[in-house]
Amino acid sequence: MRGTKLLRQVHLWVLAALASTLLAGCGDEYVVLNPKGPVAQTQYDLIVISTILCAIIIIPVLALTAFIVYRYRDTPGNKASYKPEWAHSTTLEVIWWGIPVIIVALLGYFTVRDVYALKESPNKEVPPITIQVTSLDWKWLFTYPEQGIATVNYLEIPAGVPVQFHLSAEAPMNSFWVPELGGQIYAMSGMTTELYLQADEPGEFDGRGANFTGEGFAHMNFKVVAKPQEEFDQWVKEVKGTTPALTKEDYEELKQPGLAEVMTFSSFPEGLFEEIVSKYSHGHPMHSSDAAPQTNE
């Protein structure tokens, strides 16, 4: 009976390992661990530091657990010392309380340091561009106030230039996430959140909604394309010269629940983003949060 149970457990472990190996091939790479910009790199470093610090506790605890189970097992002839009256050891108390306190202090230091660093532009020498992000049911609207254009489910940015995102929602709360460029941050009705991202080099990156918002949630994906500044400027000119304007009527239709394809607009109503935010403030001043992005831990 015992042998059958052991065989069954081994079988389950083999199946789990096999499934992990096969499922790992579903994607080209682990995007969270593939930073392509300074924000993502900072968060990646924080993940590595946190993993190492936690391993300092976890690995010895697991090793000691295995050792104690084996050393003090109830078997004939076991020579392990037996001290039924033992109750206290100052040395052990210092070890198993002191080390975790140090680990938590170090985790707190690195986390606070990086969280505050990510509240500012990752590149002080290059002025950032501003992009306003509105979460809709079930699509993303991006407005470029400096360029005067808008896009749906598509985001183009200049490589090597910090991007300051202002985020809000016309629908249930969602979470804006481009894994290779940085951690996710919430987009909420009646307020704005801010997030800095930057792509170090030209490339294409996958963006997604990371908070469940209903039936079409799984389709709230968008493509982020980073291009050299000259190509980005040329793209802006093409959009302004070849696409229609986004009117208030178009926006009212766009915000209705449903899926949408990629769209570009040569202009959008002035103050549209501010109007979206203020309509849910119920007469109160607009609330703005510059909270740092969530790390992917």
C-alpha beads as a LAMMPS data file, in Angstrom:
LAMMPS data file: protein, C-alpha beads

297 atoms
296 bonds

1 atom types
1 bond types

-500.0 500.0 xlo xhi
-500.0 500.0 ylo yhi
-500.0 500.0 zlo zhi

Masses

1 110.0

Atoms # bond

1 1 1 0.000 0.000 0.000
2 1 1 2.775 2.383 0.962
3 1 1 4.632 1.644 -2.274
4 1 1 1.510 2.306 -4.345
5 1 1 0.974 5.660 -2.629
6 1 1 4.602 6.677 -3.201
7 1 1 4.384 5.686 -6.866
8 1 1 1.242 7.768 -7.279
9 1 1 2.933 10.817 -5.751
10 1 1 5.966 10.427 -8.019
11 1 1 3.621 10.146 -10.996
12 1 1 1.900 13.413 -10.066
13 1 1 5.228 15.220 -9.666
14 1 1 6.390 13.989 -13.069
15 1 1 3.162 15.176 -14.695
16 1 1 3.493 18.580 -13.023
17 1 1 7.083 18.972 -14.222
18 1 1 6.133 17.879 -17.746
19 1 1 3.187 20.307 -17.861
20 1 1 5.412 23.164 -16.696
21 1 1 7.957 22.381 -19.419
22 1 1 5.361 22.140 -22.187
23 1 1 3.431 25.231 -21.127
24 1 1 6.642 27.235 -20.982
25 1 1 6.756 26.927 -24.768
26 1 1 3.454 28.797 -25.163
27 1 1 5.306 32.121 -25.144
28 1 1 8.551 33.264 -26.688
29 1 1 9.907 34.443 -23.347
30 1 1 8.907 35.517 -19.876
31 1 1 8.094 39.154 -20.612
32 1 1 8.120 40.253 -16.970
33 1 1 11.736 39.097 -16.758
34 1 1 12.694 40.704 -20.066
35 1 1 13.068 44.448 -19.311
36 1 1 13.340 46.771 -22.302
37 1 1 13.490 50.096 -20.504
38 1 1 14.871 51.765 -17.359
39 1 1 11.607 51.476 -15.398
40 1 1 11.265 47.769 -16.145
41 1 1 14.959 47.264 -15.377
42 1 1 14.587 48.896 -11.961
43 1 1 11.607 46.697 -11.176
44 1 1 13.430 43.610 -12.453
45 1 1 16.380 44.387 -10.166
46 1 1 13.965 44.752 -7.242
47 1 1 12.440 41.352 -8.039
48 1 1 15.918 39.775 -8.074
49 1 1 16.908 41.442 -4.792
50 1 1 13.640 40.355 -3.146
51 1 1 14.055 36.794 -4.389
52 1 1 17.610 36.556 -3.028
53 1 1 16.648 38.026 0.351
54 1 1 13.661 35.695 0.688
55 1 1 15.791 32.721 -0.354
56 1 1 18.152 33.480 2.530
57 1 1 15.273 32.488 4.820
58 1 1 13.374 29.943 2.747
59 1 1 16.258 27.690 1.684
60 1 1 17.734 27.180 5.208
61 1 1 14.239 26.612 6.642
62 1 1 13.450 23.941 4.055
63 1 1 16.844 22.329 4.550
64 1 1 16.482 22.324 8.340
65 1 1 12.962 20.921 8.066
66 1 1 14.212 17.991 5.989
67 1 1 17.147 17.459 8.361
68 1 1 14.976 17.529 11.503
69 1 1 12.412 15.140 10.030
70 1 1 15.164 12.708 9.110
71 1 1 17.357 13.147 12.198
72 1 1 14.603 12.834 14.774
73 1 1 12.409 10.273 13.039
74 1 1 10.879 7.641 15.240
75 1 1 12.800 4.530 14.238
76 1 1 14.454 1.767 16.252
77 1 1 18.044 2.568 17.125
78 1 1 17.834 6.307 16.440
79 1 1 20.608 7.902 18.548
80 1 1 19.322 11.498 18.336
81 1 1 19.461 13.260 21.699
82 1 1 16.159 13.463 23.577
83 1 1 15.654 16.470 25.874
84 1 1 12.020 16.591 27.045
85 1 1 12.758 19.352 29.575
86 1 1 14.454 21.699 27.078
87 1 1 12.538 25.015 26.818
88 1 1 14.692 27.954 25.744
89 1 1 17.829 29.017 23.876
90 1 1 18.809 32.685 23.687
91 1 1 21.153 31.990 20.777
92 1 1 18.416 30.338 18.695
93 1 1 15.922 33.085 19.579
94 1 1 18.369 35.731 18.328
95 1 1 18.920 33.784 15.101
96 1 1 15.304 33.098 14.143
97 1 1 14.104 36.574 15.101
98 1 1 17.165 38.645 14.199
99 1 1 17.674 37.375 10.644
100 1 1 14.033 37.929 9.532
101 1 1 14.072 41.435 11.028
102 1 1 17.206 42.279 9.037
103 1 1 15.699 40.765 5.865
104 1 1 12.457 42.744 6.245
105 1 1 14.421 45.952 6.883
106 1 1 16.477 45.426 3.726
107 1 1 13.363 44.619 1.683
108 1 1 11.734 47.774 2.981
109 1 1 14.753 49.909 2.139
110 1 1 15.091 48.689 -1.460
111 1 1 11.332 48.818 -2.084
112 1 1 10.889 52.374 -0.783
113 1 1 14.000 53.542 -2.641
114 1 1 12.779 52.193 -5.984
115 1 1 9.136 53.201 -5.509
116 1 1 10.116 56.839 -4.998
117 1 1 12.636 56.704 -7.838
118 1 1 9.926 55.498 -10.241
119 1 1 7.689 58.463 -9.422
120 1 1 10.023 60.643 -11.483
121 1 1 11.120 60.632 -15.094
122 1 1 13.720 57.913 -15.761
123 1 1 15.731 60.293 -17.953
124 1 1 16.216 63.829 -16.645
125 1 1 18.098 64.918 -19.771
126 1 1 15.242 64.256 -22.224
127 1 1 11.877 66.016 -21.830
128 1 1 9.033 63.467 -21.559
129 1 1 6.011 63.377 -23.827
130 1 1 2.528 63.098 -22.330
131 1 1 -0.059 60.501 -23.293
132 1 1 -3.527 60.309 -21.762
133 1 1 -4.984 56.836 -21.310
134 1 1 -8.699 56.127 -20.916
135 1 1 -9.958 52.637 -20.119
136 1 1 -13.249 51.855 -21.859
137 1 1 -15.478 48.758 -22.145
138 1 1 -13.457 46.883 -23.625
139 1 1 -10.866 48.971 -25.364
140 1 1 -8.135 51.538 -24.695
141 1 1 -8.256 55.140 -25.881
142 1 1 -4.941 57.015 -26.110
143 1 1 -4.909 60.780 -26.618
144 1 1 -1.732 62.741 -27.338
145 1 1 -2.345 66.307 -26.078
146 1 1 0.970 67.643 -27.400
147 1 1 0.579 66.084 -30.848
148 1 1 -3.208 66.539 -31.025
149 1 1 -3.957 62.984 -32.208
150 1 1 -5.704 59.946 -30.723
151 1 1 -5.576 56.177 -31.154
152 1 1 -7.575 53.143 -30.031
153 1 1 -5.876 49.884 -29.023
154 1 1 -2.575 51.076 -30.472
155 1 1 0.230 53.097 -28.911
156 1 1 3.220 54.563 -30.674
157 1 1 6.051 56.201 -28.722
158 1 1 9.529 57.556 -29.511
159 1 1 12.345 55.252 -28.390
160 1 1 14.690 56.643 -25.763
161 1 1 12.168 59.271 -24.649
162 1 1 10.345 59.109 -21.300
163 1 1 6.571 58.888 -21.580
164 1 1 4.392 60.306 -18.827
165 1 1 1.031 58.559 -18.840
166 1 1 -2.063 60.084 -17.259
167 1 1 -4.663 57.370 -16.736
168 1 1 -8.370 57.327 -15.978
169 1 1 -11.434 55.230 -16.815
170 1 1 -14.867 55.673 -18.357
171 1 1 -15.705 52.131 -17.308
172 1 1 -14.953 49.758 -14.402
173 1 1 -11.484 50.072 -12.904
174 1 1 -8.787 48.455 -14.997
175 1 1 -5.016 48.074 -14.816
176 1 1 -2.698 49.336 -17.565
177 1 1 0.303 47.082 -18.145
178 1 1 3.149 46.837 -20.651
179 1 1 5.245 44.074 -18.994
180 1 1 8.497 44.679 -20.862
181 1 1 8.449 48.413 -20.107
182 1 1 7.206 48.498 -16.506
183 1 1 4.769 47.432 -13.853
184 1 1 1.029 47.862 -13.993
185 1 1 -0.979 50.727 -12.540
186 1 1 -4.721 51.199 -12.071
187 1 1 -6.960 53.394 -14.227
188 1 1 -9.971 54.509 -12.175
189 1 1 -13.043 56.641 -12.825
190 1 1 -13.072 60.125 -11.333
191 1 1 -9.318 60.376 -10.824
192 1 1 -6.025 60.221 -12.656
193 1 1 -2.993 58.111 -11.933
194 1 1 0.447 58.769 -13.378
195 1 1 3.070 56.424 -14.718
196 1 1 6.450 56.897 -16.383
197 1 1 7.671 54.372 -18.950
198 1 1 10.453 54.390 -21.508
199 1 1 11.616 52.049 -24.259
200 1 1 15.399 51.938 -24.575
201 1 1 15.324 50.984 -28.237
202 1 1 12.885 50.572 -31.148
203 1 1 10.645 47.525 -30.951
204 1 1 7.139 46.165 -30.460
205 1 1 5.728 45.347 -27.051
206 1 1 2.470 43.821 -25.881
207 1 1 0.192 45.835 -23.630
208 1 1 -2.889 44.542 -21.841
209 1 1 -5.587 45.195 -19.298
210 1 1 -4.611 43.375 -16.118
211 1 1 -7.790 43.791 -14.082
212 1 1 -10.995 41.824 -14.726
213 1 1 -13.673 44.144 -16.101
214 1 1 -16.306 41.872 -17.559
215 1 1 -17.138 39.973 -20.715
216 1 1 -14.591 41.514 -23.098
217 1 1 -11.751 41.783 -20.592
218 1 1 -9.611 39.142 -22.315
219 1 1 -9.546 41.221 -25.514
220 1 1 -8.269 44.445 -23.946
221 1 1 -4.860 44.085 -25.547
222 1 1 -2.914 46.689 -27.477
223 1 1 0.374 46.956 -29.317
224 1 1 3.076 49.395 -28.248
225 1 1 5.480 50.384 -31.018
226 1 1 8.654 52.303 -30.160
227 1 1 10.325 54.108 -33.058
228 1 1 13.178 56.576 -33.481
229 1 1 12.088 60.176 -32.899
230 1 1 12.155 61.004 -36.630
231 1 1 9.901 58.063 -37.514
232 1 1 7.564 58.901 -34.650
233 1 1 7.259 62.494 -35.904
234 1 1 6.573 61.202 -39.413
235 1 1 3.867 58.880 -38.079
236 1 1 2.199 61.827 -36.302
237 1 1 2.176 63.797 -39.561
238 1 1 0.628 60.855 -41.431
239 1 1 -2.064 60.421 -38.809
240 1 1 -2.912 64.135 -38.871
241 1 1 -3.061 64.181 -42.656
242 1 1 -4.818 60.912 -43.491
243 1 1 -7.271 60.003 -40.709
244 1 1 -10.612 61.468 -39.564
245 1 1 -11.129 63.527 -36.431
246 1 1 -12.569 62.024 -33.263
247 1 1 -15.777 63.937 -32.510
248 1 1 -17.883 63.965 -29.350
249 1 1 -20.415 61.795 -31.162
250 1 1 -17.691 59.321 -32.126
251 1 1 -16.538 59.148 -28.521
252 1 1 -20.074 58.561 -27.222
253 1 1 -20.322 55.611 -29.594
254 1 1 -16.809 54.376 -28.782
255 1 1 -17.429 54.253 -25.035
256 1 1 -20.335 51.859 -25.372
257 1 1 -19.514 48.288 -24.219
258 1 1 -18.015 46.269 -27.029
259 1 1 -14.777 45.358 -28.760
260 1 1 -12.942 47.607 -31.218
261 1 1 -10.237 47.311 -33.834
262 1 1 -7.173 49.561 -34.050
263 1 1 -8.179 53.129 -34.931
264 1 1 -6.334 56.441 -35.364
265 1 1 -7.720 59.989 -35.335
266 1 1 -6.203 63.211 -36.601
267 1 1 -7.642 65.205 -33.684
268 1 1 -9.916 64.924 -30.663
269 1 1 -12.127 67.357 -28.719
270 1 1 -10.061 69.713 -26.586
271 1 1 -10.233 68.821 -22.902
272 1 1 -11.762 65.378 -23.566
273 1 1 -9.636 63.582 -20.980
274 1 1 -10.285 66.216 -18.302
275 1 1 -14.013 65.996 -19.039
276 1 1 -13.949 62.211 -18.664
277 1 1 -12.256 62.510 -15.278
278 1 1 -14.409 65.356 -13.936
279 1 1 -17.768 63.848 -14.914
280 1 1 -17.361 61.251 -12.146
281 1 1 -16.059 63.652 -9.502
282 1 1 -19.619 64.790 -8.603
283 1 1 -18.635 68.416 -8.219
284 1 1 -15.489 67.730 -6.233
285 1 1 -12.027 68.795 -7.464
286 1 1 -10.319 66.289 -9.735
287 1 1 -8.180 63.899 -7.742
288 1 1 -4.768 63.171 -9.130
289 1 1 -2.510 60.444 -7.852
290 1 1 1.167 60.186 -8.717
291 1 1 1.419 56.787 -7.129
292 1 1 4.330 54.764 -8.350
293 1 1 3.612 51.717 -10.517
294 1 1 3.031 48.355 -8.955
295 1 1 5.992 46.066 -9.177
296 1 1 5.456 42.621 -10.608
297 1 1 5.915 40.730 -7.440

Bonds

1 1 1 2
2 1 2 3
3 1 3 4
4 1 4 5
5 1 5 6
6 1 6 7
7 1 7 8
8 1 8 9
9 1 9 10
10 1 10 11
11 1 11 12
12 1 12 13
13 1 13 14
14 1 14 15
15 1 15 16
16 1 16 17
17 1 17 18
18 1 18 19
19 1 19 20
20 1 20 21
21 1 21 22
22 1 22 23
23 1 23 24
24 1 24 25
25 1 25 26
26 1 26 27
27 1 27 28
28 1 28 29
29 1 29 30
30 1 30 31
31 1 31 32
32 1 32 33
33 1 33 34
34 1 34 35
35 1 35 36
36 1 36 37
37 1 37 38
38 1 38 39
39 1 39 40
40 1 40 41
41 1 41 42
42 1 42 43
43 1 43 44
44 1 44 45
45 1 45 46
46 1 46 47
47 1 47 48
48 1 48 49
49 1 49 50
50 1 50 51
51 1 51 52
52 1 52 53
53 1 53 54
54 1 54 55
55 1 55 56
56 1 56 57
57 1 57 58
58 1 58 59
59 1 59 60
60 1 60 61
61 1 61 62
62 1 62 63
63 1 63 64
64 1 64 65
65 1 65 66
66 1 66 67
67 1 67 68
68 1 68 69
69 1 69 70
70 1 70 71
71 1 71 72
72 1 72 73
73 1 73 74
74 1 74 75
75 1 75 76
76 1 76 77
77 1 77 78
78 1 78 79
79 1 79 80
80 1 80 81
81 1 81 82
82 1 82 83
83 1 83 84
84 1 84 85
85 1 85 86
86 1 86 87
87 1 87 88
88 1 88 89
89 1 89 90
90 1 90 91
91 1 91 92
92 1 92 93
93 1 93 94
94 1 94 95
95 1 95 96
96 1 96 97
97 1 97 98
98 1 98 99
99 1 99 100
100 1 100 101
101 1 101 102
102 1 102 103
103 1 103 104
104 1 104 105
105 1 105 106
106 1 106 107
107 1 107 108
108 1 108 109
109 1 109 110
110 1 110 111
111 1 111 112
112 1 112 113
113 1 113 114
114 1 114 115
115 1 115 116
116 1 116 117
117 1 117 118
118 1 118 119
119 1 119 120
120 1 120 121
121 1 121 122
122 1 122 123
123 1 123 124
124 1 124 125
125 1 125 126
126 1 126 127
127 1 127 128
128 1 128 129
129 1 129 130
130 1 130 131
131 1 131 132
132 1 132 133
133 1 133 134
134 1 134 135
135 1 135 136
136 1 136 137
137 1 137 138
138 1 138 139
139 1 139 140
140 1 140 141
141 1 141 142
142 1 142 143
143 1 143 144
144 1 144 145
145 1 145 146
146 1 146 147
147 1 147 148
148 1 148 149
149 1 149 150
150 1 150 151
151 1 151 152
152 1 152 153
153 1 153 154
154 1 154 155
155 1 155 156
156 1 156 157
157 1 157 158
158 1 158 159
159 1 159 160
160 1 160 161
161 1 161 162
162 1 162 163
163 1 163 164
164 1 164 165
165 1 165 166
166 1 166 167
167 1 167 168
168 1 168 169
169 1 169 170
170 1 170 171
171 1 171 172
172 1 172 173
173 1 173 174
174 1 174 175
175 1 175 176
176 1 176 177
177 1 177 178
178 1 178 179
179 1 179 180
180 1 180 181
181 1 181 182
182 1 182 183
183 1 183 184
184 1 184 185
185 1 185 186
186 1 186 187
187 1 187 188
188 1 188 189
189 1 189 190
190 1 190 191
191 1 191 192
192 1 192 193
193 1 193 194
194 1 194 195
195 1 195 196
196 1 196 197
197 1 197 198
198 1 198 199
199 1 199 200
200 1 200 201
201 1 201 202
202 1 202 203
203 1 203 204
204 1 204 205
205 1 205 206
206 1 206 207
207 1 207 208
208 1 208 209
209 1 209 210
210 1 210 211
211 1 211 212
212 1 212 213
213 1 213 214
214 1 214 215
215 1 215 216
216 1 216 217
217 1 217 218
218 1 218 219
219 1 219 220
220 1 220 221
221 1 221 222
222 1 222 223
223 1 223 224
224 1 224 225
225 1 225 226
226 1 226 227
227 1 227 228
228 1 228 229
229 1 229 230
230 1 230 231
231 1 231 232
232 1 232 233
233 1 233 234
234 1 234 235
235 1 235 236
236 1 236 237
237 1 237 238
238 1 238 239
239 1 239 240
240 1 240 241
241 1 241 242
242 1 242 243
243 1 243 244
244 1 244 245
245 1 245 246
246 1 246 247
247 1 247 248
248 1 248 249
249 1 249 250
250 1 250 251
251 1 251 252
252 1 252 253
253 1 253 254
254 1 254 255
255 1 255 256
256 1 256 257
257 1 257 258
258 1 258 259
259 1 259 260
260 1 260 261
261 1 261 262
262 1 262 263
263 1 263 264
264 1 264 265
265 1 265 266
266 1 266 267
267 1 267 268
268 1 268 269
269 1 269 270
270 1 270 271
271 1 271 272
272 1 272 273
273 1 273 274
274 1 274 275
275 1 275 276
276 1 276 277
277 1 277 278
278 1 278 279
279 1 279 280
280 1 280 281
281 1 281 282
282 1 282 283
283 1 283 284
284 1 284 285
285 1 285 286
286 1 286 287
287 1 287 288
288 1 288 289
289 1 289 290
290 1 290 291
291 1 291 292
292 1 292 293
293 1 293 294
294 1 294 295
295 1 295 296
296 1 296 297
